[in-house]
């Protein structure tokens, strides 16, 4: 098994002095630097807006800073919400990070699900599907094409453009899609993209998703590899029962906040809301507990085909050190 970081930093408004807002970004950067030294493969950073708590909004900018401080750590977006972005400008920004990092970008994209974000950008949620499909096609073409091209669609128009610079990874960086429903997993496979699975699904659901993805991927003429699937998990390596209790309580609070941000007048919702609403759905499948318990859960994931786990460890350096010291050696032995 290989492991990456999943999540990001916070830089809230209203701090005095204002420069204190940068502390979360600098601390997260130092976490990524040490994670590379500890043997973690990647860091996948989220994109969110208008939260009131200062979650990462300019994901590629933060990853460019981290790229300058690291050498081997892969730099992932989890995910950039295509309906909110000009796809050509996004392609140029992504290519810049890939070029400067020596080809370390993993470009995760998705449709978005938070009501507050769609409302803030004044984008009707029912347009998310169409905007995503059009932006995805333009993004891939802009990253891949050396010759000028034009595009005239419902949401975007570009005339005789060649996006600059080119990415280091050709024809483009690996593209990851966040998916959970069977139809979105099948769509991810048909597009030839890698798959990001959420942190709520049970091992049985994950196993079924991987099987469906592999079947659809190979049916579309693409090669399957277990490292093409990243599975997110909440993680806390606890010292005792009290730490376990506190970690579960923190996780529950986080998921309640996610639910509040994700619902509203928006007609379409994310599949993650269903998991959060289930009895015990917030913590049942997380990697919270003593090292031995976490190793047992990882063994179960490995048995159903999981090779790549992205860990949401609250950006706590001590937590990631404990995981590297106590858990990662055991998974390597297997």
C-alpha positions, 0 to 999 in steps of 0.5 A: 500500500501507498499513502498520501495526505488528503485535505488542506490548510486554513487561513481565516479572515479576521486575525490580528495581525493579518499575517497570522492568516498565513500560519496555516498555509506555512504549517501545512507546507512544513507538514508536506515537506516532512511527509515526503521524508516520511515516505508519503507519496502525495498530498491531495488538496481540496478547493472550497470557497465561502466557508467562513473558516478559511479553507483552501481556495487557490489550490494550485497556488498553494501547490506551486509553493509546496512544489518549491519545497519538495522534490518527490511528493506528488501534488494533487487537487481533490478536487478542482470544481470545473463549473466555476473555472475558465477551463483554458486559464485552469489548464495554463495554471495546472501546466505551470505547476506541472512544469515547475514541479518536474511532472508531479501534478495529479489533476483531480476535478469534479462537478461540485456539490456545496450549495453555498459555493454554487450560490456564491458564484451565482451558478445554478446547480442544474448547470453543473453537469453541462458546465463540467462536461464542456469544461472537461473537454476544453481542459484536456484539449488545452493541456494536450494540443500543441496546435491552435484550436477553437471552441464554441460551446454553450458556456465557453468560446475560444478562438484559435488558441494554444494554451501555454505553457505545455505540461511536463507530463504528456499528453497531460497530467493524470486526471482524477475524477471524484465519483461515488455513484455507479453512473459517475464511476462508469463515466470516470472509467470511460473517460480514461481518468483515475478514480477518487473514492470518498471517505465514507463508503464501506469496504464492501461499497469500495470493493464494488466500486473498484470492480465496476471501475476496472470493468468499465475502464478495460471495456473502454480500452484502458489499462487498469492498475490498483494505483489508479484508485485513491480511497480517502479515509479519516485517520487518527492514530490514538494513544488511548481510549480517550483520544479515540473518543475525542477524535470521533467527536472531532470527526462528527463535528466536521461532518456536520459542518460539511452537511450544513454547507452542502445542503440548502436550496440546491436540488442536487446533492452529493452522495456523501450526504447519504453516508453522513446521515446513516447511523454510525456512518461518520466513523464506522469506516474511518481509520481512527484507533490504535495502530493495530486496529488501523492496520487491521482495517487497512488489511481489509481494504487491501484484500478488496483491492485498495492499494492507495489510501489518502489520509485526512489526518487533520493536518496534524504532524504528530498524527502523520508521524505516528502513522508513518512509524507504527502503521506504514511498516506493517503495511509494507511487510504485507 
